[in-house]
């Protein structure tokens, strides 16, 4: 199981910048408040926007896994390259799973050494980026006939994904005509929406974005499972890990509930100690993109102007990603001597799948101490030393420990942070499932691109940004 060591968040380690350990005692009142939050989450799980809690469990689990595996078995043999079209929650989870659970060189390996097709998750409309991926797909042996496109959009109206889809559909139709549908798998609303209408008209294979599962909570649904299964990731183990963590996080005693404890620590340090910047720093390249996934989850869920009573609260924390040991040489100077406004979360790995010994024989005294060790032991020492340095500077920090990197423990990590986010929403008294601040930019984009009904935004954007330009 994953573990969390939060010793360095307490005042007996980091002085007044940490939390008083007495608050963890049942008599302090925190335990009773957290027990109420646990009861609240127990009463709402599986309902409304908390249907994501049921993704690792039957009947949703078995239904999704069987449908995903069937389509993966159908499309996998004829697919050398899989391109996922999506953005935000429709992309970040896919990227994180691939990075964590397949080699970094996956796309460079020949077909015999890969567990599935090359994977590209095109999560932006940068024309050079998108164009380069399309060029590769068309130039590979077999061209587009060896490419499968996975379009992920619940509504079908997300501008970026819709534009990407329109381009690939046009190119596929030019080559395959009516048979272009054989190259497309859409993950979308099971019953309604623009993409659902298109899929039914064109005959595209589909998988569901379940009702009540928002994008940033969707990685354990077909949104993330299809590309994972196509690329040989054990999705059953992924879901089992998530389920086991979910069960562990039903504990009413928050000191034994990892999600409740993680949420309370971060909210308490933010609100009472001014630690409003939350760094997540994996000491593993494989886990680095999980920090990207975490950033959306934490920022979009908790960054809210108003609380549930309508009060202006400007809640939220700024999530920051870093990579150990790389960012010891770029960010740790700031983290140790800059503003003491951060909580540093580190991720360590107990045992890597492989290690690389450091040989001797160079004959240089200054670096002789490295001889006989390994890169893995050096990385572990770097993490431990940085943890020590943070404590010496009274910078609160915690460690999430992976025994190994595998689908089971990655599933646990995903479940841990999703449930912690739900607890944090209750602690902040905000809606963790909406994202109203995102809508204005979407609406203005519609207006600037000429969508009917949004014409007023052209004038509004011009009026706001069209004054005197000051350019140097």
DRENTORNU-717027 format. One record per residue (C-alpha): residue in three letters; y, z, x negated. Coordinates in steps of 0.25 Angstrom, whole numbers, plus 5000, padded with zeros to 4 digits. Example, Ala and Ser with C-alpha at 12.3 -4.5 7.8 and 13.67 -1.06 7.14 Angstrom:
2
+-----+------+------+------+
!   r !   py !   pz !   px !
+-----+------+------+------+
! ala ! 4982 ! 5031 ! 4951 !
! ser ! 4996 ! 5029 ! 4945 !
+-----+------+------+------+
END
This chain:
472
+-----+------+------+------+
!   r !   py !   pz !   px !
+-----+------+------+------+
! unk ! 5000 ! 5000 ! 5000 !
! unk ! 5015 ! 4998 ! 4996 !
! unk ! 5022 ! 5011 ! 4992 !
! unk ! 5036 ! 5015 ! 4991 !
! unk ! 5041 ! 5025 ! 4981 !
! unk ! 5055 ! 5030 ! 4986 !
! unk ! 5056 ! 5041 ! 4976 !
! unk ! 5068 ! 5035 ! 4969 !
! unk ! 5076 ! 5035 ! 4982 !
! unk ! 5077 ! 5050 ! 4983 !
! unk ! 5087 ! 5059 ! 4977 !
! unk ! 5078 ! 5066 ! 4968 !
! unk ! 5077 ! 5053 ! 4960 !
! unk ! 5091 ! 5046 ! 4962 !
! unk ! 5100 ! 5058 ! 4966 !
! unk ! 5110 ! 5057 ! 4976 !
! unk ! 5107 ! 5042 ! 4978 !
! unk ! 5094 ! 5045 ! 4984 !
! unk ! 5088 ! 5051 ! 4996 !
! unk ! 5086 ! 5066 ! 4997 !
! unk ! 5071 ! 5068 ! 4998 !
! unk ! 5073 ! 5080 ! 5008 !
! unk ! 5076 ! 5069 ! 5018 !
! unk ! 5061 ! 5065 ! 5018 !
! unk ! 5057 ! 5079 ! 5023 !
! unk ! 5053 ! 5079 ! 5037 !
! unk ! 5064 ! 5090 ! 5040 !
! unk ! 5075 ! 5081 ! 5036 !
! unk ! 5075 ! 5073 ! 5048 !
! unk ! 5073 ! 5059 ! 5042 !
! unk ! 5058 ! 5060 ! 5045 !
! unk ! 5061 ! 5062 ! 5060 !
! unk ! 5071 ! 5051 ! 5061 !
! unk ! 5061 ! 5041 ! 5054 !
! unk ! 5050 ! 5045 ! 5063 !
! unk ! 5058 ! 5041 ! 5075 !
! unk ! 5061 ! 5027 ! 5068 !
! unk ! 5046 ! 5026 ! 5066 !
! unk ! 5043 ! 5029 ! 5080 !
! unk ! 5054 ! 5019 ! 5084 !
! unk ! 5047 ! 5008 ! 5076 !
! unk ! 5033 ! 5011 ! 5081 !
! unk ! 5039 ! 5009 ! 5095 !
! unk ! 5045 ! 4996 ! 5092 !
! unk ! 5035 ! 4990 ! 5083 !
! unk ! 5029 ! 4976 ! 5089 !
! unk ! 5041 ! 4975 ! 5099 !
! unk ! 5054 ! 4967 ! 5098 !
! unk ! 5058 ! 4963 ! 5084 !
! unk ! 5047 ! 4973 ! 5079 !
! unk ! 5035 ! 4964 ! 5081 !
! unk ! 5035 ! 4961 ! 5066 !
! unk ! 5028 ! 4975 ! 5065 !
! unk ! 5016 ! 4969 ! 5072 !
! unk ! 5014 ! 4956 ! 5063 !
! unk ! 5004 ! 4963 ! 5054 !
! unk ! 4995 ! 4967 ! 5066 !
! unk ! 4987 ! 4960 ! 5076 !
! unk ! 4989 ! 4953 ! 5085 !
! unk ! 5001 ! 4947 ! 5078 !
! unk ! 4994 ! 4947 ! 5065 !
! unk ! 4981 ! 4940 ! 5069 !
! unk ! 4988 ! 4930 ! 5077 !
! unk ! 4998 ! 4926 ! 5066 !
! unk ! 4988 ! 4926 ! 5055 !
! unk ! 4978 ! 4917 ! 5062 !
! unk ! 4989 ! 4907 ! 5066 !
! unk ! 4995 ! 4907 ! 5051 !
! unk ! 4981 ! 4906 ! 5045 !
! unk ! 4977 ! 4894 ! 5054 !
! unk ! 4990 ! 4886 ! 5051 !
! unk ! 4989 ! 4890 ! 5036 !
! unk ! 4974 ! 4884 ! 5036 !
! unk ! 4979 ! 4872 ! 5043 !
! unk ! 4991 ! 4869 ! 5034 !
! unk ! 4987 ! 4874 ! 5021 !
! unk ! 4977 ! 4864 ! 5016 !
! unk ! 4987 ! 4853 ! 5018 !
! unk ! 4999 ! 4860 ! 5013 !
! unk ! 5003 ! 4860 ! 4998 !
! unk ! 5017 ! 4865 ! 5001 !
! unk ! 5022 ! 4875 ! 5012 !
! unk ! 5037 ! 4875 ! 5015 !
! unk ! 5042 ! 4887 ! 5024 !
! unk ! 5055 ! 4884 ! 5031 !
! unk ! 5062 ! 4897 ! 5035 !
! unk ! 5073 ! 4906 ! 5031 !
! unk ! 5075 ! 4921 ! 5031 !
! unk ! 5063 ! 4928 ! 5037 !
! unk ! 5056 ! 4915 ! 5039 !
! unk ! 5056 ! 4913 ! 5024 !
! unk ! 5058 ! 4926 ! 5016 !
! unk ! 5044 ! 4932 ! 5019 !
! unk ! 5037 ! 4919 ! 5016 !
! unk ! 5044 ! 4919 ! 5002 !
! unk ! 5041 ! 4933 ! 5000 !
! unk ! 5026 ! 4932 ! 5003 !
! unk ! 5024 ! 4920 ! 4995 !
! unk ! 5031 ! 4926 ! 4983 !
! unk ! 5024 ! 4939 ! 4984 !
! unk ! 5010 ! 4934 ! 4986 !
! unk ! 5008 ! 4920 ! 4979 !
! unk ! 5012 ! 4917 ! 4965 !
! unk ! 5026 ! 4913 ! 4961 !
! unk ! 5020 ! 4900 ! 4956 !
! unk ! 5013 ! 4897 ! 4969 !
! unk ! 5021 ! 4884 ! 4972 !
! unk ! 5018 ! 4880 ! 4957 !
! unk ! 5003 ! 4881 ! 4958 !
! unk ! 4994 ! 4870 ! 4961 !
! unk ! 4987 ! 4870 ! 4974 !
! unk ! 4974 ! 4875 ! 4969 !
! unk ! 4981 ! 4887 ! 4964 !
! unk ! 4989 ! 4890 ! 4976 !
! unk ! 4985 ! 4898 ! 4988 !
! unk ! 4992 ! 4889 ! 4997 !
! unk ! 5004 ! 4878 ! 4997 !
! unk ! 5017 ! 4879 ! 4989 !
! unk ! 5027 ! 4887 ! 4997 !
! unk ! 5042 ! 4885 ! 4999 !
! unk ! 5050 ! 4893 ! 5008 !
! unk ! 5062 ! 4886 ! 5011 !
! unk ! 5072 ! 4896 ! 5016 !
! unk ! 5085 ! 4889 ! 5014 !
! unk ! 5092 ! 4876 ! 5018 !
! unk ! 5097 ! 4874 ! 5004 !
! unk ! 5095 ! 4859 ! 5003 !
! unk ! 5091 ! 4858 ! 4989 !
! unk ! 5080 ! 4869 ! 4991 !
! unk ! 5075 ! 4863 ! 5003 !
! unk ! 5075 ! 4849 ! 4998 !
! unk ! 5068 ! 4853 ! 4985 !
! unk ! 5056 ! 4859 ! 4993 !
! unk ! 5055 ! 4847 ! 5002 !
! unk ! 5055 ! 4838 ! 4990 !
! unk ! 5044 ! 4845 ! 4984 !
! unk ! 5036 ! 4844 ! 4997 !
! unk ! 5038 ! 4829 ! 4998 !
! unk ! 5035 ! 4827 ! 4983 !
! unk ! 5022 ! 4835 ! 4982 !
! unk ! 5009 ! 4827 ! 4983 !
! unk ! 5007 ! 4824 ! 4998 !
! unk ! 5021 ! 4827 ! 5001 !
! unk ! 5025 ! 4833 ! 5014 !
! unk ! 5010 ! 4831 ! 5019 !
! unk ! 5007 ! 4843 ! 5010 !
! unk ! 5018 ! 4852 ! 5015 !
! unk ! 5018 ! 4862 ! 5026 !
! unk ! 5032 ! 4867 ! 5032 !
! unk ! 5032 ! 4881 ! 5038 !
! unk ! 5045 ! 4882 ! 5047 !
! unk ! 5048 ! 4896 ! 5050 !
! unk ! 5058 ! 4898 ! 5061 !
! unk ! 5057 ! 4907 ! 5074 !
! unk ! 5068 ! 4899 ! 5082 !
! unk ! 5068 ! 4886 ! 5074 !
! unk ! 5084 ! 4887 ! 5074 !
! unk ! 5086 ! 4894 ! 5060 !
! unk ! 5095 ! 4883 ! 5054 !
! unk ! 5089 ! 4883 ! 5040 !
! unk ! 5075 ! 4882 ! 5045 !
! unk ! 5078 ! 4872 ! 5056 !
! unk ! 5085 ! 4863 ! 5046 !
! unk ! 5073 ! 4864 ! 5036 !
! unk ! 5063 ! 4861 ! 5047 !
! unk ! 5071 ! 4849 ! 5052 !
! unk ! 5071 ! 4843 ! 5038 !
! unk ! 5056 ! 4845 ! 5035 !
! unk ! 5052 ! 4840 ! 5049 !
! unk ! 5060 ! 4827 ! 5047 !
! unk ! 5053 ! 4825 ! 5034 !
! unk ! 5039 ! 4828 ! 5039 !
! unk ! 5041 ! 4819 ! 5051 !
! unk ! 5046 ! 4808 ! 5042 !
! unk ! 5033 ! 4809 ! 5034 !
! unk ! 5023 ! 4813 ! 5045 !
! unk ! 5029 ! 4810 ! 5058 !
! unk ! 5023 ! 4818 ! 5070 !
! unk ! 5012 ! 4824 ! 5060 !
! unk ! 5024 ! 4831 ! 5053 !
! unk ! 5020 ! 4843 ! 5062 !
! unk ! 5008 ! 4846 ! 5053 !
! unk ! 5017 ! 4850 ! 5042 !
! unk ! 5024 ! 4861 ! 5049 !
! unk ! 5021 ! 4875 ! 5053 !
! unk ! 5032 ! 4883 ! 5061 !
! unk ! 5033 ! 4898 ! 5062 !
! unk ! 5042 ! 4900 ! 5074 !
! unk ! 5044 ! 4907 ! 5088 !
! unk ! 5030 ! 4906 ! 5095 !
! unk ! 5037 ! 4902 ! 5109 !
! unk ! 5051 ! 4898 ! 5108 !
! unk ! 5063 ! 4892 ! 5099 !
! unk ! 5067 ! 4879 ! 5093 !
! unk ! 5056 ! 4879 ! 5083 !
! unk ! 5045 ! 4882 ! 5093 !
! unk ! 5050 ! 4870 ! 5101 !
! unk ! 5050 ! 4861 ! 5089 !
! unk ! 5036 ! 4866 ! 5085 !
! unk ! 5030 ! 4863 ! 5099 !
! unk ! 5037 ! 4849 ! 5100 !
! unk ! 5032 ! 4845 ! 5086 !
! unk ! 5019 ! 4852 ! 5086 !
! unk ! 5021 ! 4861 ! 5074 !
! unk ! 5011 ! 4872 ! 5070 !
! unk ! 5018 ! 4886 ! 5073 !
! unk ! 5016 ! 4900 ! 5070 !
! unk ! 5024 ! 4911 ! 5077 !
! unk ! 5036 ! 4919 ! 5073 !
! unk ! 5032 ! 4931 ! 5082 !
! unk ! 5042 ! 4937 ! 5092 !
! unk ! 5049 ! 4949 ! 5087 !
! unk ! 5047 ! 4946 ! 5072 !
! unk ! 5061 ! 4943 ! 5065 !
! unk ! 5061 ! 4934 ! 5053 !
! unk ! 5062 ! 4945 ! 5043 !
! unk ! 5050 ! 4952 ! 5049 !
! unk ! 5042 ! 4939 ! 5050 !
! unk ! 5035 ! 4938 ! 5037 !
! unk ! 5022 ! 4944 ! 5042 !
! unk ! 5022 ! 4934 ! 5054 !
! unk ! 5018 ! 4919 ! 5053 !
! unk ! 5032 ! 4917 ! 5047 !
! unk ! 5027 ! 4922 ! 5033 !
! unk ! 5012 ! 4922 ! 5035 !
! unk ! 5011 ! 4907 ! 5037 !
! unk ! 5016 ! 4903 ! 5023 !
! unk ! 5009 ! 4915 ! 5017 !
! unk ! 4996 ! 4911 ! 5023 !
! unk ! 4998 ! 4896 ! 5018 !
! unk ! 5000 ! 4901 ! 5004 !
! unk ! 4988 ! 4909 ! 5003 !
! unk ! 4994 ! 4923 ! 5006 !
! unk ! 4985 ! 4933 ! 5013 !
! unk ! 4992 ! 4935 ! 5026 !
! unk ! 4982 ! 4945 ! 5031 !
! unk ! 4984 ! 4954 ! 5019 !
! unk ! 4999 ! 4953 ! 5021 !
! unk ! 4998 ! 4957 ! 5035 !
! unk ! 4988 ! 4969 ! 5032 !
! unk ! 4998 ! 4974 ! 5022 !
! unk ! 5009 ! 4974 ! 5032 !
! unk ! 5001 ! 4980 ! 5043 !
! unk ! 4997 ! 4992 ! 5034 !
! unk ! 5011 ! 4994 ! 5030 !
! unk ! 5015 ! 4994 ! 5045 !
! unk ! 5005 ! 5005 ! 5048 !
! unk ! 5010 ! 5013 ! 5036 !
! unk ! 5024 ! 5012 ! 5041 !
! unk ! 5021 ! 5018 ! 5055 !
! unk ! 5020 ! 5032 ! 5049 !
! unk ! 5031 ! 5041 ! 5056 !
! unk ! 5033 ! 5049 ! 5043 !
! unk ! 5043 ! 5041 ! 5036 !
! unk ! 5040 ! 5046 ! 5023 !
! unk ! 5026 ! 5040 ! 5024 !
! unk ! 5031 ! 5027 ! 5030 !
! unk ! 5035 ! 5017 ! 5019 !
! unk ! 5044 ! 5009 ! 5028 !
! unk ! 5051 ! 5020 ! 5035 !
! unk ! 5053 ! 5027 ! 5021 !
! unk ! 5058 ! 5014 ! 5015 !
! unk ! 5068 ! 5011 ! 5026 !
! unk ! 5073 ! 5026 ! 5027 !
! unk ! 5075 ! 5026 ! 5012 !
! unk ! 5083 ! 5013 ! 5011 !
! unk ! 5092 ! 5016 ! 5024 !
! unk ! 5094 ! 5031 ! 5019 !
! unk ! 5098 ! 5026 ! 5005 !
! unk ! 5107 ! 5016 ! 5011 !
! unk ! 5114 ! 5024 ! 5022 !
! unk ! 5115 ! 5038 ! 5014 !
! unk ! 5116 ! 5033 ! 5000 !
! unk ! 5123 ! 5020 ! 5001 !
! unk ! 5111 ! 5012 ! 4995 !
! unk ! 5113 ! 5000 ! 5004 !
! unk ! 5107 ! 4989 ! 4994 !
! unk ! 5092 ! 4989 ! 4994 !
! unk ! 5086 ! 4982 ! 4982 !
! unk ! 5071 ! 4977 ! 4983 !
! unk ! 5066 ! 4974 ! 4969 !
! unk ! 5052 ! 4970 ! 4967 !
! unk ! 5045 ! 4971 ! 4953 !
! unk ! 5037 ! 4958 ! 4956 !
! unk ! 5042 ! 4944 ! 4957 !
! unk ! 5031 ! 4942 ! 4968 !
! unk ! 5038 ! 4952 ! 4977 !
! unk ! 5053 ! 4947 ! 4975 !
! unk ! 5054 ! 4939 ! 4987 !
! unk ! 5049 ! 4951 ! 4996 !
! unk ! 5063 ! 4956 ! 4992 !
! unk ! 5069 ! 4944 ! 4998 !
! unk ! 5061 ! 4946 ! 5011 !
! unk ! 5066 ! 4961 ! 5011 !
! unk ! 5080 ! 4957 ! 5009 !
! unk ! 5080 ! 4949 ! 5022 !
! unk ! 5073 ! 4960 ! 5030 !
! unk ! 5082 ! 4972 ! 5025 !
! unk ! 5095 ! 4964 ! 5026 !
! unk ! 5093 ! 4957 ! 5039 !
! unk ! 5087 ! 4968 ! 5046 !
! unk ! 5096 ! 4980 ! 5042 !
! unk ! 5110 ! 4973 ! 5040 !
! unk ! 5116 ! 4976 ! 5054 !
! unk ! 5130 ! 4977 ! 5058 !
! unk ! 5127 ! 4986 ! 5070 !
! unk ! 5117 ! 4997 ! 5073 !
! unk ! 5109 ! 4997 ! 5086 !
! unk ! 5120 ! 5005 ! 5093 !
! unk ! 5130 ! 4994 ! 5090 !
! unk ! 5138 ! 5002 ! 5079 !
! unk ! 5143 ! 4994 ! 5067 !
! unk ! 5134 ! 4999 ! 5055 !
! unk ! 5133 ! 4988 ! 5045 !
! unk ! 5119 ! 4992 ! 5042 !
! unk ! 5110 ! 4987 ! 5031 !
! unk ! 5107 ! 4986 ! 5017 !
! unk ! 5107 ! 4975 ! 5006 !
! unk ! 5093 ! 4971 ! 5001 !
! unk ! 5093 ! 4966 ! 4987 !
! unk ! 5081 ! 4960 ! 4980 !
! unk ! 5078 ! 4961 ! 4965 !
! unk ! 5067 ! 4959 ! 4956 !
! unk ! 5061 ! 4968 ! 4946 !
! unk ! 5061 ! 4967 ! 4934 !
! unk ! 5070 ! 4955 ! 4935 !
! unk ! 5082 ! 4961 ! 4941 !
! unk ! 5082 ! 4973 ! 4932 !
! unk ! 5089 ! 4963 ! 4923 !
! unk ! 5099 ! 4959 ! 4934 !
! unk ! 5101 ! 4969 ! 4945 !
! unk ! 5097 ! 4983 ! 4940 !
! unk ! 5110 ! 4985 ! 4932 !
! unk ! 5117 ! 4985 ! 4946 !
! unk ! 5106 ! 4993 ! 4953 !
! unk ! 5107 ! 5004 ! 4942 !
! unk ! 5122 ! 5004 ! 4939 !
! unk ! 5129 ! 4997 ! 4951 !
! unk ! 5132 ! 5004 ! 4964 !
! unk ! 5121 ! 5014 ! 4968 !
! unk ! 5119 ! 5007 ! 4982 !
! unk ! 5105 ! 5002 ! 4981 !
! unk ! 5091 ! 5006 ! 4984 !
! unk ! 5082 ! 4999 ! 4974 !
! unk ! 5068 ! 4995 ! 4980 !
! unk ! 5058 ! 4991 ! 4969 !
! unk ! 5044 ! 4985 ! 4972 !
! unk ! 5033 ! 4987 ! 4961 !
! unk ! 5019 ! 4981 ! 4960 !
! unk ! 5008 ! 4990 ! 4956 !
! unk ! 4999 ! 4979 ! 4951 !
! unk ! 5002 ! 4964 ! 4949 !
! unk ! 4991 ! 4953 ! 4951 !
! unk ! 4993 ! 4950 ! 4937 !
! unk ! 5000 ! 4955 ! 4925 !
! unk ! 5004 ! 4949 ! 4911 !
! unk ! 5001 ! 4957 ! 4898 !
! unk ! 5012 ! 4957 ! 4888 !
! unk ! 5006 ! 4953 ! 4874 !
! unk ! 5009 ! 4959 ! 4861 !
! unk ! 5011 ! 4952 ! 4848 !
! unk ! 5026 ! 4948 ! 4848 !
! unk ! 5029 ! 4958 ! 4837 !
! unk ! 5042 ! 4962 ! 4842 !
! unk ! 5044 ! 4977 ! 4843 !
! unk ! 5055 ! 4978 ! 4853 !
! unk ! 5046 ! 4972 ! 4864 !
! unk ! 5032 ! 4978 ! 4859 !
! unk ! 5032 ! 4988 ! 4870 !
! unk ! 5029 ! 4977 ! 4880 !
! unk ! 5016 ! 4973 ! 4873 !
! unk ! 5003 ! 4977 ! 4880 !
! unk ! 5010 ! 4979 ! 4893 !
! unk ! 5011 ! 4968 ! 4904 !
! unk ! 5022 ! 4962 ! 4913 !
! unk ! 5017 ! 4970 ! 4925 !
! unk ! 5019 ! 4983 ! 4917 !
! unk ! 5032 ! 4979 ! 4912 !
! unk ! 5037 ! 4976 ! 4926 !
! unk ! 5032 ! 4989 ! 4931 !
! unk ! 5039 ! 4996 ! 4920 !
! unk ! 5052 ! 4989 ! 4923 !
! unk ! 5051 ! 4993 ! 4938 !
! unk ! 5048 ! 5008 ! 4934 !
! unk ! 5060 ! 5008 ! 4924 !
! unk ! 5069 ! 5002 ! 4934 !
! unk ! 5065 ! 5012 ! 4944 !
! unk ! 5068 ! 5023 ! 4934 !
! unk ! 5082 ! 5016 ! 4931 !
! unk ! 5086 ! 5016 ! 4945 !
! unk ! 5082 ! 5031 ! 4947 !
! unk ! 5090 ! 5034 ! 4934 !
! unk ! 5102 ! 5027 ! 4941 !
! unk ! 5100 ! 5035 ! 4954 !
! unk ! 5097 ! 5022 ! 4961 !
! unk ! 5087 ! 5024 ! 4973 !
! unk ! 5075 ! 5015 ! 4972 !
! unk ! 5061 ! 5014 ! 4978 !
! unk ! 5048 ! 5006 ! 4974 !
! unk ! 5039 ! 4999 ! 4983 !
! unk ! 5025 ! 4997 ! 4976 !
! unk ! 5016 ! 4986 ! 4979 !
! unk ! 5002 ! 4989 ! 4973 !
! unk ! 4999 ! 4974 ! 4972 !
! unk ! 5006 ! 4962 ! 4977 !
! unk ! 4997 ! 4956 ! 4988 !
! unk ! 4999 ! 4952 ! 5003 !
! unk ! 4995 ! 4966 ! 5008 !
! unk ! 5006 ! 4973 ! 5000 !
! unk ! 5016 ! 4962 ! 5003 !
! unk ! 5013 ! 4964 ! 5018 !
! unk ! 5015 ! 4979 ! 5016 !
! unk ! 5029 ! 4976 ! 5010 !
! unk ! 5033 ! 4967 ! 5021 !
! unk ! 5029 ! 4977 ! 5032 !
! unk ! 5036 ! 4989 ! 5024 !
! unk ! 5049 ! 4982 ! 5024 !
! unk ! 5049 ! 4977 ! 5038 !
! unk ! 5046 ! 4991 ! 5043 !
! unk ! 5056 ! 4997 ! 5034 !
! unk ! 5066 ! 4988 ! 5040 !
! unk ! 5063 ! 4992 ! 5054 !
! unk ! 5065 ! 5007 ! 5050 !
! unk ! 5078 ! 5004 ! 5043 !
! unk ! 5083 ! 4997 ! 5055 !
! unk ! 5080 ! 5010 ! 5063 !
! unk ! 5087 ! 5018 ! 5052 !
! unk ! 5099 ! 5010 ! 5053 !
! unk ! 5099 ! 5009 ! 5068 !
! unk ! 5100 ! 4994 ! 5068 !
! unk ! 5092 ! 4982 ! 5073 !
! unk ! 5084 ! 4977 ! 5061 !
! unk ! 5079 ! 4965 ! 5068 !
! unk ! 5092 ! 4957 ! 5072 !
! unk ! 5101 ! 4949 ! 5062 !
! unk ! 5114 ! 4946 ! 5070 !
! unk ! 5122 ! 4944 ! 5057 !
! unk ! 5114 ! 4932 ! 5054 !
! unk ! 5117 ! 4924 ! 5067 !
! unk ! 5132 ! 4921 ! 5064 !
! unk ! 5129 ! 4913 ! 5052 !
! unk ! 5118 ! 4906 ! 5059 !
! unk ! 5127 ! 4902 ! 5071 !
! unk ! 5138 ! 4898 ! 5061 !
! unk ! 5128 ! 4889 ! 5054 !
! unk ! 5124 ! 4883 ! 5068 !
! unk ! 5139 ! 4880 ! 5070 !
! unk ! 5141 ! 4874 ! 5057 !
! unk ! 5129 ! 4865 ! 5058 !
! unk ! 5133 ! 4860 ! 5072 !
! unk ! 5124 ! 4867 ! 5081 !
! unk ! 5128 ! 4866 ! 5096 !
! unk ! 5133 ! 4879 ! 5102 !
! unk ! 5138 ! 4884 ! 5088 !
! unk ! 5150 ! 4875 ! 5087 !
! unk ! 5160 ! 4887 ! 5087 !
! unk ! 5155 ! 4892 ! 5074 !
! unk ! 5160 ! 4880 ! 5066 !
! unk ! 5174 ! 4884 ! 5070 !
! unk ! 5171 ! 4899 ! 5068 !
! unk ! 5166 ! 4896 ! 5054 !
! unk ! 5178 ! 4887 ! 5051 !
! unk ! 5188 ! 4897 ! 5056 !
! unk ! 5182 ! 4909 ! 5047 !
! unk ! 5179 ! 4901 ! 5035 !
! unk ! 5189 ! 4890 ! 5036 !
! unk ! 5202 ! 4897 ! 5030 !
! unk ! 5208 ! 4895 ! 5017 !
! unk ! 5197 ! 4894 ! 5006 !
! unk ! 5199 ! 4901 ! 4993 !
! unk ! 5191 ! 4894 ! 4982 !
! unk ! 5191 ! 4896 ! 4967 !
+-----+------+------+------+
END
